[in-house]
Amino acid sequence: MIQFEKFTLANGLRVIVHQDTSTPMAVMDIMYDVGARDENSERTGFAHLFEHLMFGGSVHIPNFDEPLQMAGGENNAYTTNDLTNYHIQLPAENLETAFWLESDRMLSLAFGEKSLDVQRKVVCEEFKEHYLTKPYGDVWHKLRELAYKVHPYRWMTIGKELSHVENANLEDVKNFFFKYYRPVNAVLVVAGNVTTERVKVLAEKWFAEIPSGEKHKRNLPQEPEQTEERKLEVKAKVPLDAIYKCWHIYPRMDRRYYITDLISDILSGGGSSRLYQSLVKEKKLFSNIECYHFGSTDGDVLTIEGKLIKGIKMADAETAIEEELNKMKNERVKDLELQKVKNKVESLIAFEDMSLINRANSLAYYEILGDASWINFELEKYGSVSSEDILQESRNIFKNSNCSTLYYLSEN
């Protein structure tokens, strides 16, 4: 069990404290309840652009990294379609430095054309390098547009089009910041060699005066049930033909999410998994193949992605995938195989919990989802999954009418 205490400041900032006296370190993790799904479809890429802008200096602190390094700390951040996260790790005795830095950039970024111009260029270069010129780089741009028709998951975190980031102006950026980066839309976790009393004093001192902002209420268009198979063929200068098959699955807090997660592990959880054993090792159709999902808050997609061995026909490769999925739909998974993937999940969770940064991040994440205490019930939810659950959900998910397929063919 991961122990923690929780309190809320008058401005709505939720604060979670997780004490661990076995380390001399402390972690401050701030999660903002904003991601790419909250963007205007004509102005995408803003959540990710902000991740960069937040390191460009705030009103009283022109250089974020310098004082942090002097305090022996390091920091990082990430953005997803659902949320934005920033964390600092530093010696616990220097914890107040983290409060000073994070509170100042929550209070107000140093908005300026120069900072925006620098970060805009950085993000545009990232877009070009990773998504436009890299082999297979545009796969998820195409797959999201194929699988989603109305939900904002239809664009990637980096943005739908390069022009959206290129044309981002200062007014757009300010509006985005003051709408989402407010105490009432944030969760602050402090973990490590700290006490709740000290965190309360520091939180009041540094964050209490920041205006709360308005609570962001989502009203996103819900993706309708997919009722017919979708296919797209692309030719590009890539080394190998590849196939990507996606099926709509369930929101993160749905019990069926845990069933689906175990299905993905049965199909693709390492060298002894079904897809690898059958299609890579025995039939030698693929150089590699995997099954995964992103754990997205709203309905996600379960994806099978495989690179074909040179000379293998796409039709033969796809038929072989279908044969493995038919086994999932028609034969009950053996208890031993199911227990094996449950054990793997258990060891993965235990391994993640060893890291102070991961614990802090998970507490913030579950609080954003609804309640930080859910962190302690994940294993229970996986444990309750039966072979009958696996069979039924395989039948529900792996229907042709629920499938979007991208054939990515090599021009070489």
N, C-alpha and C positions, 0 to 999 in steps of 0.2 A: 504493500500500500504506500502510495506517495502522499505524505502528510503536507497540509498547507493551511494557511489562514487567509481570510479574504475580508477586505473592507472597501467602501466606496467613498470617494471625496464628494463634497457638496456640488462640484461641477460635473459629476457623473463618471469621473475616471474610476474604473474598477482596478483595484490593486490586490495582487495575490503574492503572498510571501511563503516561500518554501525553504526551510532551514536545513542546512547540511553542514555540520561542524567538522566533517572529516576532510574538508578542503580549506585552504587559505583564500580561495577565490570567491568572487561573486559574479553573477550574471544578471544583467538587466535586459529584459525582453519586452519590446513594445509591439503589439499587434494592432493594426488598424483594420477596421471592418470595411475594407474597400479593395476591390480587385478589378480585373479587366471587364468582368460582367457588369460593372456599374457605369461603364463609359457610354457616351453618346456614340451611336454607330457611325456617325460622320466625323468623330474625333476620338479615334481609338489610340491605344498605346500610352495614354496619360498616366495610368497607375504605375507602369514600368518606368516612364520618364521621371516620375516623382521619386522613385527609389534612387535614381541618380542625382536629382536636384537636392535631395535631403542631405547630401554630403558636400554641397556647394557653399556651405556657410549659412549662419543664421544672424539675426539682428545684432547680437552682442558678441558673436563668436565667428570671425571671418574664416577661420580654418578649423574644421571639426577634428581632423586626425591628429594635429600637433599636440594639443593638450592631453588627448587620450593616450598617445604614445608616451608622453612624459609621466603619466600615471601608471605606466606598465600595462596598458590595456590594448585590446584589439576589437574590431567591430566588423559586422557584415550585415547584409540585408537580402531579402528576396521578395519577389512579387508573384502571385498566381492569379488565376482567373477569379479567385474568391477573396483573397486577402493580401495584405502587405505587412511584412515583418522586418523589424530592426533589432539587432542585439549587440550588446557590449559585454565583453568579459574582461575583468580586471581584478587586481588584488582587493579583497574585501575592505581593507583599511582605507582604500581610495574610492569607495563606493559613491561618495558625494560628487565626485567628478562626473560620473555617469548621470546623476540626477541633474546636474547643472547643464550638461550638454544636451540631453534629450528634452528637457523642459524648454530650453531656449529654442530648439527647432520646432517643437510643438507650438510654442507661442507664436512664432512667425519666422518663416524662412527669409533670407536676404534676397528678396525678389529683385532681379535686375536683368537687363537685356544680355549682359556679358555672361552671367552664370547660365542663363537659359540657352544662349547660343553655344556655349561650350558643351553642355550636356546633351543638347539636341544633336550636335554633330557626333558625339560618342554613341548615342543610341542609333542614329542613322547608319553609322559604320557597322555597328553590331548587327543591325537588320540586314545590311548588304552581305556581310561576311558569313553569317550563320544561316540566313534564310533565302538569299537570292543566288549566291555564287557557290555555296557548298553543295556537293552531291546529295541528293534527297532532301535538301534543306527546306524545300517548300511543301513537303509531304503533309505536314499538319495544317498548313494553310488550306490545302485542297481538301483534306479529310474532314476538317471542321465544317467547311462550307457544304460538303456533301452530306454529313450526318445531321447537322443542325440547320433548320430553316428559319426559326424565329428567335430562339434563345440566344443571348449574347455570348454563349460559349462558341458561337460560330466564328469568332476571331481569336487569334492567339494573344498572349500577354504582351508580346512585342508590338502588337497592333495589326490591323487588317491590311493597311496600305502604308507604304513608306511616306507618302505625301502627308498623311495625318500628323506624323511626328514633325516632318519638315515644316509644316505650316502652323505648328503650335505657337500661339502668341502669348504675351505676358498676361493679358486679361483672362484668357482661358485658363492659364496655369494658376493664377490667383484664385479664381472662382472654384477650381477643383480643390485647391488646398483648404480654403475656408469652409467648404462644404463637408469634406470627409475627414480631414486631419484635426479633429477636435476631441477633447477629453471624453465626451459622451459617446464617441465612436471608437474608443480605444480600450485596450486592456494592457496594464503594466504588471509584469511579473518580475519579482526580485528573488533570486535563488542563491544559495550558497551559505557562507559563514556570516549570516546576518540574523538579526532579531526583528520580530514584528514591531516592537516598540521603536527601534531605530528607523525602520522603513517608514513608519507612520509619521515620525517627526520630519524626515527628509521629504516625504511626499507632500505633506502640508506646506513645508517651506518652499518647495520648488514648483509644484504643480497646481496648488489650490487656487492661485490667482488667475490662472488661464481661463478665459471665457469658455463656457461649456460647449457652445455650439448647439446645433439642432440634431437630434437623433435621426440618423438616416433610415428611412423606412423604404424597404425594397418593394417594388411592384413590377417584377420582371415578367416578360411574356413567357408563358409556359410552353415548352416544346410539345406539340401534339404527338400522339402515338404514330410511329412510322408504320405505314400499311403496305408499302411495296418496296421491293429490292431496288437499291440504287447502285449504279456502276459508273466508274470513270476510268478512262485509259489515258495515260500520259507517256510521252516519249521524251527522253532527255539523255544528256551525255553522262551516264552513270555506269559504273563497272559491271553491275549485275542487275538482272530483272528482279523486281521485288513485288510482293503482294501485301496489301493491308486490308484486313477485314474488321469492321466495327459493328458492334451491337449495342443498342441503348440499354443501360442498366439503371440502378436505383440511386436515390439521394443518399448522401453519406450517413444520415441518421436512421435510415430504414434498416430493419433487421436483415433484409435480403442482401444488403451490402456485404455483410460478413460471409454469407453463403457464397456470393459471387467472388469475393476475394479468395476464398479457398478453392473455388473452381479454377481461377487463374493460376494458383499454385500447383494444382494437380496437373494442369496442362503444361505449365512452363516453369516450375520452381527448381531449375537446376538440371544437372546431367542425368538424373534418374526420372525426370518428368516425361509425361506421355509424348508430347510433341517432339522433344529432342530424341528420345529413344527410338521412336518409330520413323520420323521423317528425316532426321539428320544421320543417326547412327545406322539404322537398318536399311531404309530405302534410299538413303543418300540423294534426296531430292533438294535439300536446302543446306546452305553453308551454315546458317543459323536461323533459329525461329524462336519467337517468344510471345507470351500472352501477358497483357498488363492493362492497368487502368490508372487514372490519376487521383482517385479518391476525392473527386470534386463534390462540393456541397450539394448542388442541385444534380439532377440526373446526369450520370457520367456515361462514357462509352467503354466497353470492354473490347480490347483490340488484339488481334493476332497479326504479327508482322514477321515476314520471312524473306530472306534473300535466297534466290534460287541458284543452284549449281549451274554453271554454264552448260547450255545444251538441253536442259530440262524444259519441257513444254509447260507453259502457264496452266493449261487445262489439266494436265496430270498432277501438277503441284496442288492446285485448288481442290481437285477430287480427293487427294490424299488428306487434306485438312478436313474436308467434309466427313470422310470416313471416321476420323478420330472424334469429331463432334457427335456423330451418330452413336458412337459407343457411349459417350457421356449421356446422351438422351435415352438410350435403350437399356443400358446395363448399370445396375447399382454399384457404386464404387465400394471396393472392399474396405472393411473396417481398418485393416492395417495401413492401407494407403491413405485413408482419411486421417488416421491418428498421426501419421508421419508428417503431413502438411500442417496439422494443428501444432505439433511439437516444434516445427520450424518457425511458425508464427510466434509461439511462446518464447523461443530463444531469441528471436529478432527483437521482440518487445523488451525482453530482459537486457539485451545488449544495448539497445537505444537508451534505456533508463539509466545505464551506467554513466552516461554523459550529462553533466550539469546543464549544458546548453540545450540538449534535447528535452530534458525534463521541463525546463522553463518554457521552451517553445510549445511543448505539448499542453502544458497547463493553460497557456494563453489561447491555444487553438481550441481546446474543448470549451473554454469560457466563451469564446466567440460563437461556437456552435450552439451553446446554451447553458452549459454548466461544467466548470472545471473538474468536478468530482467524477465525471464520466471517464476520466483518465484511468480510474481504478477498476472499471468494469469491462474493459475491452476483451480481456482473456475469457471472461465468463461468456461473452457474446459469441466468441469463436467456438468455445467449448460446447455450446448448446446445439451446434449445427450437426444434423444427422445425415446419413447417406441418402435418406429419402428426400431431404431438403435439396441436396446436390442434384439428384435426379430430376426433381420437379422444376428447379430453377434453370437447369440446362435445357429442359424442354421449353420453358418460357422465353429464355434469352435467344437460343440459337435457332431462330426461325428465319427463313429467307426474307420474309416481309419486314424483319427488324434489322436487316443487314445492309451496310454500305461498303462497297468494295472498290479499292483503288488498285489498278494494275499499273505499276511503274516500270516501263520497259526501257531497256538500254538501246541507244542508237548505235552504239559501238559495234 
